[in-house]
Amino acid sequence: MMTLRFTQPWPNSNSPVIIRFDAEVVPEPPIRAPSLGIHLGVTWQPQLLAANDHQLISASKPLGNQVQLVVLSQSATDYCVTTQWQNKPLTQRIIVIHYAGNALTGLTVNWLWFVAPSVEQSNALAWLVPNQHSKIMSVDWQVKPVLNTLHANINWCDGAALVNDITTAYSYDNIRLIQPSIAWGPHTASWICSTRYRPPTGKVTIRFSEPWANSTNPLQLRFTASANYCYFDDGGGLVDANPSLPSLDFETPIEPQLRRYYLMQPTITCVRVSDNVPIVISNISISRSRGQWASSVSIDFSSRIDTSRAENQLLNVGINGYEFFVLVEQTSVSKVFGNETYRGTGRSRSAELATPYVLPISYTNATSRSFAGLLTDMLQFTGWTISLNGIVDFNVPAGAFSVGNKSPIDAVQEAVTQLGCMLLSNDETKALTVVPRWPTVPWLMDGVTPDLTVHDAVITSYSESKEIGTECNVVWLRGEQQGISAKVKRAGTAGNIAADDISAQLIVDNQAARTAGTNALADTGNKLNINMSLPIMADLPPATPGMLIGIREGVDVYKGTCDSVMISASVSDTGDIDVEQTITVVRHVA
């Protein structure tokens, strides 16, 4: 909120006070078609002689009203009454009545009413729907015996740059006519760019470390202008024409609706991120498992030109509305009689942190660092961020961890693997997240809500295989050069069946040992590997490794951890598009 303080009165001020700032520019963009607009015209003709003229205004110039009444009855009788009052500061009314008796009676009335030749009224209304809207209305009304006109201009701003204008005008002379006209239509999708960017992180907190003796009231803060920020307006009216798809996170449980049939229209798009050049592809496959820090990608291009445009470039591939960022690192061509196939292979965008895009690093924590700070140090100057989710941070003593001649992402992968964790990447925001390999351990899955629940109406294929293993309930862990020796036992068990011992550099704290030991015990026991093929829809997004998947059979829901995901999309010679995802779910069984 901005506070204005005035040090002295100004006798020449008039109400209202209009404040203007230097370099203030009022945007007046043209009307964008199709836009919401209203055009209204009204024309009518009153009587030729106006009996009364009225003025709509709260305060005006003095108004006068004079009435004279003369009745002739007798020459010797004369009666005069004068009445005067004032009901407003600028309104005055005087009535004068004369009466005289005579043989001849006459009545004379004089009615004088003074109105201003021009009246102007201005209204301003501002509201926020949903970002910032403003409405300015000006009405000019000129009262004349023959011609009267009304002109209204209404402007409002929808969002950052979308402005609509409505102009209404009418006049009346010799004819009376009403001509309403209304035009409506949703605006088209477009990119909107503005320097008035508000970061989505929320409020700005300013902290001052020490008092400033020379400060004055009020305190002025100056900020540099932000860079030009662009976002995509997907069009539509009050109801969004393109509703947003559910996000790929672990916070909102997702379960597709149970329908008798599903109508889908698959889409595949591919553009080059650097300049938005479209690239035509005929087939794409994206796969990832819990042990990988990047997805493996294979793409078939429609022509040699598309292959050359995509080589060593970052591509944005859209599959049924979900975006995937991939790097095409190697291209190949296969030719047979009458047919040529151009193919490219690569990885997801997190490959920017690996060779050959960055040089290898050697790292040793020279000072005591937290585990999150240690990972951040290895990604310094890369433009990527990293955070912990579901892992309690702990302190790493100086010199406890070291890695040599590895790319930043490989160094980070080695650190998180020592704790039995894995990496998830958000390729759009260039952010990495460290999560346990088992976000929910098998013996606690019964009381947890799945991240994604599927049923037989959306499962197109299903297969399972059982893997026999020893179910352990205790594991010993110890550090290497520095660290601790710990015993992690599953609660409620005897702790008599031990898993293989774990020795790692980062076993330096009880929290590190607890995380690594819990994931090691979750890997043991009998496992049921389930392979399912599912569609990709608005209410069924692509699965993510590490998700807790629920499989509904009647009223029962069986739960498991998503181990791997493969997404495939292809376009046939007739133009038919086929999109599906194949996931592997690991379920713990007795």
N, C-alpha and C positions, 0 to 999 in steps of 0.2 A: 504494500500500500504506500502511496506517495503522499507526503504531508507538505502543505504550502503554508508558510507563515508570512504575514504582511507586517512591516515595522511601523507604518504610518498610514493614516486615512487618505483617501483620494477624493476630493469633493466633486470632481467631474465624472465620477463613475455612474454608469447606468446599468440597470438590471435587464437581462442577465449579463454576467461578465464572461467574455469569451477569451479563452487562453490558447494561444498558439505557440508552438515550439519551432525552433530553428530547424531547417532542413526537413520539415514535415511534408510528406508527400501523400496525398490521398489517391489511392489507386482507383483508376476508372477504366478497367478492362472492358472490352466490348462484350456484347451478349454472345454467349456460346450456344450454338444450335446443336441438338434440340435442348431448349431450356424451358423452365416454368415461367410463363408469362400471361398477363391479363391485359387486354385492351378494352376499354369501355368508353363509349361515346354517348352522350345524352344531349338532346337539343329540344327546346320547347319555346313557345311564344306566349307571353302574358298579355294583358290588356295594353292597348296603345298608350293610355295615360295611367301611370302608376299612382294609385291612391296613397299608398304608404311605402316608404323605403325604410328598411330596418338594417341595422348594423350590428353584427355579432362580434363584440369585443368587450373585455372586462372594464376597460377604462377608455374614455374618448374625450373629445373637446366638449366644452359646455353645450348643453342641449337647451333650447328655448321653446316654450310653448305659450302662446298668447291667444286668449279668447276674448272677443268683444261682443257684447250683447246689448243691443239698443232697441228699446220698445217705446214708441211715441204714443203718449196718451194725453198728457196735458203739458202746457208750456211751463207751468210753475212747479211741476214735480220732477225732481232729479235725484236718482239714487245711484251711488257708486260703491262698489266693493272691490277691494284689492287683496289678493291672497298670494303669499310668497313663501316657499320653503325650499330646503336643500337637503336631499337624502343621500347624496354621495359627494365626495370632495370635488368632483368635476361635473356634476349634474345639477342643474338649476331649472326650476319651472316657475313661471309667473302667470297668473290668471287675473285679468282685469275685466270687470263686468260693469257696464253702464246701463241704467234703466231710467226712462222718462215717460210720463204719461201724456198721451196726445190722442187726437181723433184718429190719426193714422199710425198703425203699429208696424214696425219693421224690425227685422232681426239680421244682424251682420256678425258673421263668425270669421275670424282670420286665424288660420292654422299654419304656423311656421315651424319647420323642423329642419335643423341644420345637421347634416351628416358629412363626415370626411370624404373627400373625393376618392380616396384609396385606402383600403384596409389590408393589412398583411398579417398573416398568422403563421407561425412556425412551430412545429412539434418535432421532438426528437425522442426516439425510443431505441434502446440497445438491450440485447439479451444474448445468451450463450446457448446455441443449439447447433451442433454439439460443441463447436470450438469458439467461434466468435461471429456474431451476426450484428449488423447495425442497420437501422432504418432511419432515413431522413425524409421528411415530407414537408413541402412548402406549398402554400395555397395563396394565390393572388386573386383578389375579388375587387373588382372595380364597379361601383354602382353608377349607372348612367340611365337616362330616361329611355334609351332605345336599345342599346347593346350591352349585354352582360356576359362575361366569360369567366371560366374557372379552369385553371391549369394546375395539375398536381404531378410531381415527380417523386417516385418512390425508388430508392436504391437500397439493396442489402447485400451483404457479403457472406457467402457460404464457404467457410473454411479459410484457406490461405489466399486463394487466387480466383475463386469462382464467384463472379458478380453478376447479378441479374438486375435488369432495369425494367420498370413498369411506368408508362406514361399515360395519364388519363386527362383528356381535355374535352370541354363541351361549350357551346355557345347557343343562345336563343335569340332569334330575330323575328321572322314572320311565320315560322313553322315550328311545330312541336314534334320531336322525333327521339326515340330511344334505340340505340344500336349497341347492344352488348356483344362482346367477342371474347372467347376464352380459348387459349391454346395450351396444351399440356403434353409433356413427354419426358421420360427419364433422360438424364444427361449421359453421354457416352463415357466409357472408361478412358483415362488419360493419366499421364505423368504430371505431377504438380511439384514445382521447385520453388523454394523460398529460403531466405536467409534467417527467417524467424523460427529457428529450430529449437524445440524444447526436448532435452534428453529424457528418455523414459525412466531414468533412475529416480526421479522425484524432486524433492526440495533441495536447494543448494544451501549447505551449512557452511558458515564462515566463522572461523575461530581465530581470535587474536591472542598472540602469545604474551604480549606486554602492553601496558597502557601507553597512550600517546598524549603527551602534555599539550601539544599544539592543536588538538582536535577542536573543532567548532561544531555547533549544532545548527542545522542538521548535517550529518555526515554524508558526503557525496561519494558514490562508488561508480567507477567508469569501467565498462567491459568492452572488449574488442568485438567487432562484428563477427558472427559465426559464419562458417563457410556455407556455400549454397547446398541445401539439403533437399533431396528429391524423394517423393514417395508416390506410390501408384494408387490412384483412385479408381476402384473397379466399377464405378458407375452405379446406376440404379436410382430410385427415388427414396421415399421414406423407408421402404423395405429393401434391404440390400439385395441386389440382383445376383451377387456372387458371395454367398456366405463363407466365412472363414472356416477352414478345415481344422479338425482337432490337432493340437500340437503333439509332437513326439516326445513326451516326457513321462515320468513315473508318478505324476501327482493326481491326475484325473482318471478314475477307472473308466474303461471303454468297453462297451458291449454292443455289437450291431443289433438292430431290431430284427425280430423274427417275423419274416414275411412269407407269403405263399410263393411269391416270385420276385425277382430282382431285375429291374431295368437299368442297364448301365450303358454309358457311351464312353469308352476308353479314349484317352488322348495321350499323345506323345509329342513333346516339343523339345527343341534343342537350339540353344543360342550360344554364341561366343561371348564370354563375360566382358572382354576388353572393349568391344564395340557393338555388341548386340546383333551381330551378323547371324542370320538363321542358318542352321546346318541340318540337312536332311539325313536322317538315320532310318535304317530298316529293322534293326535288332539291337537290343542292349541287355546286358546281364550284369547285375550288381550283387556281390556276395560279401558277407562278413561274418566272423565268428568272435567268440569271447576272447580268444587269444590274439586277435589282430588289432592293431591300432589304426589301420586304414582299410577301406573296402577295396576289393579287387573288381575291376571294371573291364568289360569286353563289349565293343561297339562295332556293328556293321554299318558302313556308310553306303549311300546310294550311288556315289560317283567318285571319281578321282579328285574332282575339284573340292568336294566336301571333305575328303580326307586331308588334302593339303591345307585347307582352312583350319582344321581341327588339330593338326599335329603340333605337339608341344604347347597346347593352349588349354586354358581352364574353361570348361563348358558347364552350362547350367541346363540340366536335363529335367524336364517336367513330365511326370508319369501320373496321370489322373489327378493333377493338381498339386502333387507333392514334388518338391524340388530336391535335386541331388547335384552336388558340385563334384566334377570329375576332371582329372588331368590325363590327357591322352599323351602317353610317353613313348609309345612305339606303334608304328603302322606297318601293315603288310598287305600284299595283294596276291590273289590266287586266280588263275585264269584256266578255263577249260574252253572247249570249242563252243562259241556263241554265248559265253557267260564269263563275267569278271566279278570277283568279290573283293571289296576293300574293307579291311578290318583294322581296328585300333584297340590297343590294350593300355591299361593304366591303373591309377589308384584314385582314391578320393582326395579331397583338397588337403587333408592333413599330411599328405606326402610332401607338401612344401617344407616340412621340417626335417626331411630326410635328404640324403644325397641323391642326385647331384645338385639339388637346389640350394643347399647350405653346406658349409664346410664341416668336417668332423671337429668335435670338441673334446677336451680333457678337463675333468672337473673334480675338485676335492673341496669339501666344505672346510675352509680354513678357520672359520669361527663356528660357534654353536648356532645352529639354525633349526627352526621348526621344519617338519616334513613338508608342509606346503611351501615354505620359503625356499627350501632346497630345490623343489621342483621348479619354482619360479626362476631361480637363478640359472638353471639349465636352459630355460626358454628366453633368456634375456635377449633383447634386440631382435626378436623374431616376429613381433606383432601378434603373437598368440598369447592367450591367457590360460590359466589352469586353476582348478578349484577342487576341493574334496567334498564328496557327498556320501553320507553314511559311514564315514571314517572319522574317528576321534584323532585330532592332531596331537603330535608329541614332539619332544625335543630330541634333536640329533646332536651328540657332542662333536666338538671340533675334530676333524680328521677321521671321523668314523666311516664316511662314505666317499668312495672315489670311483671314477670311471674314466677310461682313456680311449681316445681315437674312435669315438662313436658320434653319430649324428645326434642332434638334440632330442629327437623323438625316440631314438633307440636308447639313449641314456635315461630318459624318463620311463620308458617301458621296462628297463631293467630294474629301476627303483621300485616301481609299483608291483612288479611280479614277485619281488622278494616278500611282499606282504600278502600275496594271494589276491591281488586286485587286478583290474583291467581299466582300459581307457575308452571313454566315449567322446566323440568329437561332434561339435556343431560347426559344420563347414561354412555356414552363412555368416556367423558372428566370429569365427576363428577362435573358438573356446574349447578347451579340453576339460573333461570331468573324470576324476578318479573315483571309481565305485568298486565295492567288493565283487569278486567273481560270483558269489552267492549273496545278492542283496537280502534274500530271505533264506535262511538255512532250512534244509529239508524237514527237520523235526519241529519247526515252528510254522510251517505253511498252512496248517489247518485253520489258524485263527487270523489269517491275513487276507485282505481283499486283493484279488488279482488286478494287475495293471491292464490286462486285456483278456476278455472272456469271449470264447468262440463257441458256436453250437453247430450241430450237424447240418443246418440250413445253409451255412457258408463254407463248410469244409467240402472241397471238391474231391480230394483224395486223402487217404489215411493209411499209414503203415506203422508198425512198431516192432522193436527188437529188444530183447532183454540182455543185460550185461551183468554177470555175476562178479561180486567183489566182496571183500571182507569189510564189515562195518566196524570201524575202530571208534574208540571213545576217549582216547588220550593221545597226546603227541608232545614230544620234548623239542624245545627250540633253544638256540643259543646264538650269540653274536660271534663275530670273527675277531678282528683286532681289538675292538671295544664292544661292549654290550653286556647282556645279561644272559642267564640261563633260566628258562621258565618251563613250567609244566602246565599245559592247557588241557583240562578235562571237561568232557561234556557233563553238564549238570544233570543230576539224577541217575547217573550210571556209576558202576563200580570203578571205572577207569583202569580196567585190567587188559584191554586189547589196544596195543600201541600202534600207531602209524609210523611211517618212516620219519626219522629225526630230520629237523630242518636247521640248517646253518646258513645265515645270511648276515650281511654287513649291517642292515637296518634293524636287527633285533636288539635294540638298545633301550627299550622302554616296555613297560608292562602292556601299554595299549598296542604297541607294534606286535608284541608276541600274541596278544589276544586276537588281533585281526588275522594274522598269518595262521595261527593254530585253528581258529574257527573255520576258515576256508579249507584248510587241509583236511579236517574231519568231515566237512560237507562233501568232499570229493569221494569219500569211501562209501562202501555199501553197495547193495544191488540197485542198478539203475535201469530204467525203461526209456529207451530212446524212441521218441514218437516223431514221425515225419508227416507233415500236413501241408496241403496246398490250399491257399485261400485267395480270394479276390482282394483288390485294393479299391475301397470305396470311401465315401465321405465319412461314414461312421465306422470304418475298418481301416485304419492307417497301416502303413508298413511297420512291422514289428522291429524292435531293437534288441540286440543281444543283451542279456541280463534282465529282461522283463520277466515278471511273474505272470505266466500264461495260465488261464483257467479253461478247462475243456468241459463243457456242460453236456451231460448225458441224462436227460430227464430232469429230475430235481437235484441230482448230485453234480458237484463240480470238482473235477480232479485238477490238481495244480502242479505245475512244473516250471523250471527255469528255461528261458529261451537261450539255446546254445549257439545257433547260427541262423542266418536269414539269407535267402537268395531271391532277388527280384528280377523277373524277366519280362520283357515287353517286345513284341514283334509285330511287323506289318507285312501282310501277305501281298502277293502280286495283284490281288483284286482290291486292295485297300482295307481289308479287315484287320482290326487291331486286337491283339490278344495280350492281356496283362494279368499276371498272377504272382504270388509270392509263396515260396516254399520255406517253412520254418522247421527247425529241429528243437524239440522240447525234451529236456532231461527231467524225468520224474523219479523220485526215490520210492522204491518198493521194498517190502519186507523179504 
